[in-house]
Amino acid sequence: MTVALDPQRIAADPGISAFVTANAGSGKTKTLIDRVARLLLAGSAPEAILCVTYTKAAAAEMQSRLFRRLGDWSVTADADLRTELSKLVGEPEVLFDADRLSAARALFARALETPGGLKIQTIHAFCEKLLKRFPLEAGVSPGFTVMDDQAGAAIARAARRTVAAYVDSHDDVLSEAYARFSVALDYQAFESMFGTFEIRRGEIADYFKRSGGAEAGIQRVWTTCGFDGPTDPDTAAVEAMEELDLPVWRAVSGILIAAGGKTDLKNGQAMAAIARDPAAGLDLALQTFFIDGGTGTAATWVNKTAALKTRPELREALVLELDKLAMARESVRAARVAEDTVAVLMLASRYIIEHTAEKAARGRWTSPT
């Protein structure tokens, strides 16, 4: 007869390395406790065992359950203890003689007497101890202290106040960026933006580092958006409109106005106005040739109007003009995205500088992560 293998017992075997993935409540913590108990039964020193969890609650729960088990062993009758140990280890009960039972009962006292107690702690606590033991190797101040939530919030508030004080006393691009968002965003959204700077300090700092510094990171935004350098969206719009074939616009507008239909007249008058002053006409041009106020797909009137039925060459030329407008719209959008992104990164860079300075002044670890 084939005996089914117990996966929990296999994973709890300290003689193997095991990676366990399972749903909540399926017995992961029990498996870890079994593994530690088997290490202790095999003779491992309590102080040589390290258990790392993610939360303090999990660490406390694991330690409580382990001590409860070891405490129960110390007062359990021979027959019951022999059965439990046999089930835990997977060995026949007859192999658990008086000496092995006595050793199991002594584990509770050994664990209690271990200097510093059993090392069941969170990954954060473990990393803190590691950093304090090797601060220079980790690039942190030897006397650093770890911020709790209250201290972190105080430093974040102080950093924001310092940024605000800076822009109040300076008239530069950073001040313009601050003023721009303080007007464009409501109070909650503005505060949320700085909250994002706080949460993603590490990612933002890493981006600047990979780019070769904050200035290079900002230039990279313009390059990514398709520009050689800083480009004003209004300038991009004017340059795009200069690419239009105005004789085509004049010819088509005259035909549409002469046709006299309501839609043709409206579109013809709009095209005539743009032909007279293309530098100020991108929004009007987009509204004329694209649905949803110029933000949607191309309007169908170009291909449907009967006024151009006898002028296929003008209809074809007008389709080319529509393509130019589509590219102009994307260029202006890209310039606005780049302008907004650059302004945000400038504020984020200044915030990180002030945040780092605040932490250093309070003896906190100055890494942005």
C-alpha positions as CSV (number, residue, x, y, z in Angstrom):
1,M,0.0,0.0,0.0
2,T,1.3,3.4,-0.9
3,V,1.4,5.9,1.9
4,A,0.4,9.5,0.9
5,L,3.1,12.1,1.6
6,D,2.2,15.0,3.9
7,P,3.4,18.2,2.2
8,Q,3.4,20.1,5.4
9,R,5.7,17.6,7.0
10,I,8.0,17.7,4.0
11,A,8.1,21.5,4.1
12,A,8.8,21.4,7.9
13,D,11.8,19.2,7.4
14,P,14.8,21.4,8.4
15,G,17.1,19.2,6.3
16,I,15.7,20.7,3.1
17,S,15.2,24.2,1.6
18,A,11.5,24.8,0.9
19,F,9.6,27.6,-0.8
20,V,5.9,27.5,0.2
21,T,3.1,29.3,-1.4
22,A,-0.5,28.8,-0.1
23,N,-3.7,30.6,0.6
24,A,-4.5,32.4,3.9
25,G,-5.5,29.9,6.6
26,S,-4.0,26.9,4.9
27,G,-1.3,26.3,7.6
28,K,1.8,28.3,6.5
29,T,2.5,29.5,10.1
30,K,2.0,26.0,11.5
31,T,4.5,24.7,9.0
32,L,7.0,27.3,10.1
33,I,6.4,26.5,13.7
34,D,6.8,22.8,13.0
35,R,10.1,23.5,11.2
36,V,11.5,25.5,14.2
37,A,10.3,22.8,16.6
38,R,12.1,20.2,14.6
39,L,15.3,22.3,14.5
40,L,15.2,22.5,18.2
41,L,14.5,18.8,18.6
42,A,17.5,18.1,16.3
43,G,19.8,20.0,18.7
44,S,20.0,23.4,17.1
45,A,20.7,26.2,19.5
46,P,17.7,28.5,20.0
47,E,19.9,31.6,19.5
48,A,21.0,30.3,16.1
49,I,17.5,30.2,14.7
50,L,16.1,33.3,12.9
51,C,12.5,33.7,11.8
52,V,11.5,36.7,9.7
53,T,7.9,37.8,9.1
54,Y,6.4,40.8,7.4
55,T,4.3,42.2,10.3
56,K,4.7,42.6,14.0
57,A,1.3,40.8,14.5
58,A,2.6,37.8,12.6
59,A,5.8,37.7,14.5
60,A,4.0,37.9,17.9
61,E,1.5,35.2,16.8
62,M,4.3,32.8,15.7
63,Q,6.3,33.3,18.9
64,S,3.2,32.8,21.0
65,R,2.2,29.6,19.2
66,L,5.8,28.2,19.4
67,F,6.2,28.9,23.1
68,R,2.7,27.4,23.7
69,R,3.7,24.2,22.0
70,L,7.1,24.0,23.8
71,G,5.3,24.7,27.1
72,D,2.7,22.0,26.4
73,W,5.5,19.5,25.8
74,S,7.0,20.2,29.2
75,V,3.9,18.9,30.9
76,T,2.5,16.3,28.5
77,A,2.4,12.6,29.5
78,D,4.9,10.3,27.9
79,A,2.4,8.4,25.7
80,D,0.8,11.6,24.4
81,L,4.2,13.4,23.8
82,R,5.6,10.3,22.1
83,T,2.6,10.3,19.7
84,E,2.9,14.0,19.0
85,L,6.6,13.9,18.3
86,S,6.2,10.9,16.1
87,K,3.6,12.7,14.0
88,L,5.7,15.9,13.9
89,V,9.0,14.2,12.8
90,G,7.6,11.3,10.9
91,E,9.4,8.6,12.9
92,P,8.0,5.6,14.6
93,E,6.9,6.1,18.2
94,V,9.2,3.4,19.5
95,L,12.2,5.6,18.6
96,F,11.3,8.2,21.1
97,D,12.8,6.8,24.3
98,A,12.9,8.5,27.7
99,D,16.0,10.5,26.8
100,R,14.4,12.0,23.7
101,L,11.2,12.8,25.6
102,S,13.3,14.5,28.3
103,A,15.2,16.6,25.7
104,A,11.9,17.7,24.2
105,R,10.5,18.7,27.6
106,A,13.6,20.8,28.3
107,L,13.2,22.9,25.1
108,F,10.8,25.2,26.7
109,A,13.3,26.2,29.5
110,R,16.1,26.5,26.9
111,A,14.0,28.8,24.8
112,L,13.1,31.0,27.8
113,E,16.7,31.2,28.9
114,T,18.1,32.1,25.5
115,P,19.8,35.6,25.6
116,G,17.6,38.0,23.7
117,G,14.9,35.3,23.3
118,L,14.0,33.4,20.1
119,K,14.7,35.6,17.1
120,I,11.2,35.8,15.6
121,Q,11.0,39.4,14.2
122,T,9.8,41.5,11.3
123,I,11.9,42.0,8.2
124,H,12.0,45.7,9.1
125,A,13.5,44.9,12.6
126,F,16.0,42.5,11.1
127,C,17.2,45.0,8.5
128,E,17.4,47.8,11.2
129,K,19.7,45.6,13.3
130,L,21.8,44.7,10.2
131,L,22.2,48.4,9.3
132,K,23.1,49.3,12.8
133,R,25.8,46.6,12.8
134,F,27.2,47.6,9.4
135,P,26.3,51.3,8.9
136,L,29.3,52.4,7.0
137,E,29.0,49.4,4.6
138,A,25.4,50.3,4.0
139,G,26.1,54.0,3.5
140,V,24.1,55.3,6.5
141,S,25.1,57.4,9.5
142,P,26.3,55.2,12.4
143,G,24.0,57.0,14.8
144,F,20.9,56.8,12.7
145,T,17.5,56.2,14.1
146,V,14.5,54.7,12.2
147,M,11.5,57.0,11.7
148,D,8.1,55.8,13.0
149,D,5.0,57.1,11.3
150,Q,4.6,60.1,13.5
151,A,8.3,61.2,13.0
152,G,8.0,60.6,9.2
153,A,4.9,62.8,9.0
154,A,6.6,65.6,11.0
155,I,9.6,65.5,8.6
156,A,7.3,65.5,5.6
157,R,5.4,68.6,6.9
158,A,8.7,70.4,7.6
159,A,10.0,69.6,4.1
160,R,6.8,71.0,2.5
161,R,7.0,74.1,4.6
162,T,10.6,74.7,3.6
163,V,9.7,74.3,-0.1
164,A,6.9,76.8,0.3
165,A,9.2,79.2,2.1
166,Y,11.7,78.9,-0.7
167,V,9.2,79.8,-3.5
168,D,7.9,82.7,-1.4
169,S,11.3,84.3,-1.4
170,H,12.4,83.4,-5.0
171,D,11.3,84.3,-8.4
172,D,12.5,81.4,-10.6
173,V,11.2,78.4,-12.6
174,L,10.6,76.5,-9.3
175,S,8.5,79.2,-8.0
176,E,6.5,79.3,-11.3
177,A,6.0,75.5,-11.1
178,Y,4.7,75.8,-7.5
179,A,2.4,78.7,-8.3
180,R,1.1,76.9,-11.4
181,F,0.0,73.8,-9.6
182,S,-1.3,75.7,-6.5
183,V,-3.7,77.5,-8.8
184,A,-4.5,74.6,-11.2
185,L,-5.2,72.1,-8.4
186,D,-7.5,72.3,-5.5
187,Y,-6.0,72.1,-2.0
188,Q,-6.6,68.3,-1.6
189,A,-5.1,67.5,-5.0
190,F,-2.1,69.8,-4.3
191,E,-1.4,68.1,-1.0
192,S,-1.9,64.8,-2.6
193,M,0.9,65.6,-5.1
194,F,3.3,66.2,-2.3
195,G,2.1,63.1,-0.7
196,T,3.1,61.2,-3.8
197,F,6.5,62.8,-3.6
198,E,6.8,61.5,-0.1
199,I,5.7,57.9,-1.0
200,R,7.8,57.7,-4.1
201,R,11.0,59.5,-3.0
202,G,13.1,56.4,-3.7
203,E,11.7,55.9,-7.2
204,I,12.1,59.6,-8.1
205,A,15.6,59.7,-6.7
206,D,16.5,56.5,-8.6
207,Y,15.2,58.1,-11.8
208,F,17.4,61.1,-11.4
209,K,20.4,58.9,-10.6
210,R,19.8,56.8,-13.7
211,S,19.5,59.9,-15.8
212,G,22.7,61.4,-14.5
213,G,21.2,64.0,-12.2
214,A,18.0,66.1,-11.8
215,E,18.9,68.4,-14.7
216,A,19.5,65.5,-17.1
217,G,16.4,63.7,-15.9
218,I,14.3,66.8,-16.8
219,Q,16.0,67.1,-20.2
220,R,15.1,63.4,-20.7
221,V,11.4,64.3,-20.4
222,W,11.6,66.6,-23.3
223,T,13.5,64.1,-25.4
224,T,11.0,61.3,-24.5
225,C,8.2,63.6,-25.6
226,G,9.9,64.3,-29.0
227,F,11.5,67.7,-28.4
228,D,15.2,68.7,-28.5
229,G,14.6,71.0,-25.5
230,P,12.1,73.0,-23.6
231,T,9.1,73.8,-25.9
232,D,6.2,76.0,-25.1
233,P,2.9,74.4,-26.1
234,D,1.7,77.7,-27.6
235,T,4.9,77.9,-29.7
236,A,4.4,74.4,-30.8
237,A,0.9,75.3,-31.9
238,V,2.1,78.3,-33.9
239,E,4.9,76.3,-35.6
240,A,2.4,73.6,-36.5
241,M,0.0,76.1,-38.1
242,E,2.8,77.5,-40.2
243,E,2.9,74.2,-42.0
244,L,-0.6,74.6,-43.4
245,D,-1.1,75.0,-47.1
246,L,-3.1,78.3,-46.9
247,P,-4.0,78.5,-50.6
248,V,-5.9,75.2,-50.2
249,W,-7.7,76.6,-47.2
250,R,-8.7,79.7,-49.1
251,A,-9.9,77.8,-52.1
252,V,-11.9,75.3,-50.1
253,S,-13.4,78.0,-47.9
254,G,-14.6,79.9,-50.9
255,I,-16.3,76.9,-52.4
256,L,-18.0,75.9,-49.1
257,I,-19.3,79.4,-48.5
258,A,-20.6,79.6,-52.0
259,A,-22.4,76.3,-51.6
260,G,-24.6,78.0,-49.0
261,G,-25.6,74.9,-46.9
262,K,-25.6,75.4,-43.2
263,T,-22.7,73.0,-42.4
264,D,-20.7,74.0,-45.5
265,L,-21.2,77.7,-44.6
266,K,-20.1,77.1,-41.0
267,N,-17.0,75.2,-42.0
268,G,-16.1,77.5,-44.8
269,Q,-16.2,80.6,-42.6
270,A,-14.0,78.8,-40.0
271,M,-11.5,77.9,-42.7
272,A,-11.5,81.5,-44.0
273,A,-10.8,82.8,-40.5
274,I,-7.9,80.4,-40.0
275,A,-6.5,81.3,-43.4
276,R,-6.5,85.0,-42.4
277,D,-4.8,84.3,-39.1
278,P,-3.3,80.8,-38.8
279,A,-1.1,81.7,-35.8
280,A,-4.2,82.0,-33.6
281,G,-6.3,79.3,-35.2
282,L,-5.3,75.8,-34.0
283,D,-8.2,75.4,-31.6
284,L,-10.7,76.6,-34.2
285,A,-9.1,74.3,-36.8
286,L,-9.3,71.3,-34.5
287,Q,-12.9,72.0,-33.7
288,T,-13.7,72.2,-37.4
289,F,-12.0,69.0,-38.5
290,F,-12.4,66.8,-35.4
291,I,-15.4,65.9,-33.3
292,D,-15.8,66.4,-29.5
293,G,-14.6,69.9,-29.6
294,G,-11.4,69.0,-31.5
295,T,-10.3,66.2,-29.1
296,G,-12.0,63.2,-30.9
297,T,-11.7,61.5,-34.2
298,A,-11.8,63.2,-37.6
299,A,-15.1,64.7,-38.7
300,T,-16.7,63.1,-41.7
301,W,-17.8,66.2,-43.6
302,V,-14.5,66.4,-45.6
303,N,-15.4,63.2,-47.5
304,K,-19.2,63.8,-47.5
305,T,-19.7,67.4,-48.6
306,A,-21.2,67.7,-52.0
307,A,-19.5,71.1,-52.5
308,L,-16.2,69.4,-53.3
309,K,-17.7,66.7,-55.6
310,T,-16.3,68.3,-58.7
311,R,-13.0,69.2,-57.1
312,P,-11.4,65.9,-56.1
313,E,-7.9,67.4,-56.1
314,L,-9.0,69.9,-53.3
315,R,-10.7,67.2,-51.3
316,E,-7.4,65.2,-51.5
317,A,-5.4,68.2,-50.5
318,L,-7.8,68.9,-47.6
319,V,-7.3,65.3,-46.3
320,L,-3.6,66.0,-46.2
321,E,-4.3,69.2,-44.2
322,L,-6.3,67.2,-41.8
323,D,-3.3,64.9,-41.2
324,K,-1.2,67.9,-40.5
325,L,-3.7,69.1,-37.9
326,A,-3.7,65.6,-36.2
327,M,0.1,65.8,-35.9
328,A,-0.1,69.4,-34.6
329,R,-2.6,68.3,-32.0
330,E,-0.3,65.5,-30.8
331,S,2.7,67.8,-30.8
332,V,0.9,70.4,-28.6
333,R,-0.4,67.6,-26.3
334,A,3.2,66.2,-26.0
335,A,4.5,69.7,-25.2
336,R,1.9,70.2,-22.4
337,V,2.6,66.7,-21.0
338,A,6.3,67.5,-21.0
339,E,5.8,70.9,-19.4
340,D,3.7,69.5,-16.6
341,T,6.0,66.6,-16.0
342,V,9.0,68.9,-15.9
343,A,7.3,71.2,-13.4
344,V,6.3,68.2,-11.2
345,L,9.9,66.8,-11.3
346,M,11.4,70.1,-10.3
347,L,9.1,70.3,-7.3
348,A,9.8,66.7,-6.4
349,S,13.6,67.2,-6.7
350,R,13.4,70.2,-4.3
351,Y,11.1,68.3,-1.9
352,I,13.6,65.4,-1.8
353,I,16.5,67.7,-1.1
354,E,14.6,69.4,1.8
355,H,13.3,66.1,3.1
356,T,16.8,64.6,3.2
357,A,18.1,67.7,5.0
358,E,15.3,67.5,7.6
359,K,16.1,63.9,8.3
360,A,19.8,64.6,8.6
361,A,19.1,67.5,11.0
362,R,17.1,65.1,13.2
363,G,19.7,62.3,13.1
364,R,17.5,60.1,10.9
365,W,18.6,57.8,8.2
366,T,19.1,60.1,5.1
367,S,18.4,57.5,2.3
368,P,15.4,58.5,0.2
369,T,14.1,54.9,0.1
